[in-house]
Amino acid sequence: MKKFKETWPQVEPDVFIGEGAQIIGAVIIGRQSSVFFNSVVRGDVNSITIGHETNIQDNCTLHVTDQHALEIGTGVTVGHNAVVHGCRIHDHCLIGIGAIILDGAEIGENSIVAAGSLVPPGKVFPAGSMIMGSPAKRVRALKPEESVMIRRVAENYRSVMSEHKACAE
């Protein structure tokens, strides 16, 4: 963890931060969350808030602009190599591998952004959305089994996080 302009990240003691991950500046990370290997969470020109029980998988980039903070809710999974920039992701969402979410966008609670999708600046999606494409569009409402899957993935990553923490001790 690194300070930026006298501001240190605020990270709950039970958070897992994988080797090579960089947590910089005005960043708050809630309990039982994880930032996996080689991800960058850079709260330099604005703040980043990550809720409880959220996992940021390997090689993700989380950043902000001076006009757009980044807020990620509770129980969120951000898949490998995703770029999440100056937007808001509500609770219990799954952001697919390689997805890009840009400034001012908002992903409603209990939604999925499919792998490789590009959410343009300022685009707002309602709760319970299946979002995909480039540019991303709401293709349908989420199915009940997909809502269950979002929570299952987040739970699985809490288990994986615990195993990694045990190996590091």
N, C-alpha and C positions, 0 to 999 in steps of 0.2 A: 504494500500500500504506500502511496506517495501523496504528500500534501501538494496543493497548488495554491499559491498566494495565501499562505497561512491557513488554509482549510484542509483538514484531514478527513478522509472517509470515516463514516460512522457505521461500523459493522458489528452485528450481534456476535457474541462469543461462539455460538454454535454453527456459524456459517463456514462452509468449506470453500476455500480459494485454491484452485489447482495451480500447480507449478507453471510459471510463465504468464499467468494472468496478471493484468495490471489494473488496479483500482486506484483512481486518481481524483483528488479534489473533493468537490461537493457531492458526495455519493452517500446514500443511506441504504443499507441492506438489512432486511428483516430476518427474523429468526428462522432457522432450518432451511435457509436458502443456500444456493451454491453457484459459484462462478467457475466453470471448468477450464481446462488447460488452454493457455494462450489467448484467452478472451481479453478484450480491452473495454473497460468501463471508465469513460473519461468525462468527469464532471468539471470541466475547466471554465467555460464561459457561461454555464448555467448548471442547474442541479439535476441529479439523477436519483430517483427513489425506486427501489425494488422491494416489493412486499414480502410477506412471509411465505415460506414453502415454495419458492420459485426457483427454477433452475435455468441457468444460462449455460448452454452447452459449449463445447470446444470451438475456439476460433471465431467467436462472435465479436461484433463491434457495436458498442452502445455509446452514443455521443449526443450532443446537444448543439443548439445555436444560442446566440444571445437573446433571441426572441422565443425560443421553444425549449422548455425543460423536457425531461423524459420521465414518464411515470409508468411503471410496470406493476401490476397488481399482485395479489396473492394467488398462489397455486398456478402460476403461469409457467409454461415450458417455452423457451426460446431455443430452437433447433440449431444444430451446427452451422457455422458460417453465415448466420443471419446478420443483417445490418439493421439496427433499430435506432432511428435518428430523430430526436426532438418530437416525440409523439406520445400518445397515451394508449396503453394497453390495459384494459380492465381485467378483473379477476377471472381466473379459470379459462384462460385462452391457451391455444397451442399455435406457436409461430413455427412454420415448417422450415426444414433445412434450406438454407440459401435464400430465404425470403428477405425482401428489402421493404422497410416501412419508413416513409419519409416525413419531414417536418409538418407538424400540425395535424397529422392523421390521427384517427381515433378508432380503436377496435373495441366493439362492445363486448360485454361480459359473455363468457361461455361461447366463444367463437374460435374458428380455425382459419388461419391464413395458410394456404397450401404451399408446399415446397416450391421454391423458385418464383413465387409471386412478387409483383412490384406494386406496392400501395403508394399512389402518388401523393404529393403534398396536399394537406388539407382535406383529404377524403375521410368521411365519417361513415362507419358501418354500425348498424344496430346490433343489439345483443342477439346471440343465437344464430350467427351467420356462418355459412361456409363461403370463404372468400378465396378466389383464385384468379390467376391470369396476370397479364402484363399489357395494359394496366389492369390491376385487380378489380374484380366485380363480385358482388354478392350473387352467387349462383343458385342458392337455395337456403332454406332454414336447416339448421343442424338437426340431425337425427338423434333420438334419445341415446342410442348406443355410442354415438360419437361424443356426446357429453360425458358419458361414463368413461370413455377412453381418455379424454383430456385429464380427468382426475387420476386415472390409473397410471398414466405416464408420469405425472408429477409425483405420485406416491413411489413409483419405481425409482425415480431419480433421487428421492430422499434416501432410499435404501442403498443405492449405489454410492451416494455421498457418504453415508455412514461407513461403508466398506473402505472407501478411499481414505477417510479420516483415520480409521483404525490402522491402515497400512502405513500411514505417515507417522504414527506414534512410535 
